[in-house]
Amino acid sequence: MTWTWSGAQQVTSIWNASYTQSGGTVTAVNAAHNGTVAPGTSTSFGFGAAPGRAGAPAVSCTAT
């Protein structure tokens, strides 16, 4: 999943995913321990970011 922050936010921690961040654009992908999500199922991840009080970014998801 990919999103772009509208400000200077940076991911400070993440769980159940790995991520890369370039400027305001963040891409989160599966972590090594949860590499496959079967059709019809779901998964979740969470993250902390700073500075706080940013609005919720729009996200896009692509199956690979």
N, C-alpha and C positions, 0 to 999 in steps of 0.2 A: 504494500500500500504506500502511496506517496502523498505528501501534503507539503504546502508551502506556508510558512509563517508570514504574517503581515508585518512583523516587527523584527526585533533582534533576538528572539527566543532561541534557546539552545536546549537540546535534549540533555539532561543531566544523569538520568538513569532509565533503564528499560528492562522489562522482564517478559519472558516468553517470546522474544523476538531479538533479532540483531538489526542494527541500523547503520546507515551512513547519512551524513549531513554535509551539504555543500551550500554555504550561505544560509538562506532561509528554507531550502528544500530538503526534506527528510524522506528517506525511503526505508521502510521497515520490512524485513523478510523473516521467514521462519528461522528459529534458532536450531542448533544442531540436534537438540533432543526432541523436536516436534516437526520433523521435516515433511510430513505428509498429512494433508487433511482430506479425508475421503469425501466423495460426492455426497451431498445432502447433509453434511455435518458442519460444524462451525468451530471456531477457535477464538481466543481473545488474547490480548496483550495489554500491557499498561506502561506508562512512562511518566517521569517527572521532567519538568522543564523550568527554566528560569530565563529572564525574569517572569514573574507571574502576571496574572490579570490579562493575559492575551485572550482574544476571542477564539472560539473554536474554528480551526481551519477547515476548509473543504478538503475532502480526501478523494483519492481515486484508487481503485483496486483493479488489478489485472491478473487473471489466472495464467500460470506458466507451467 
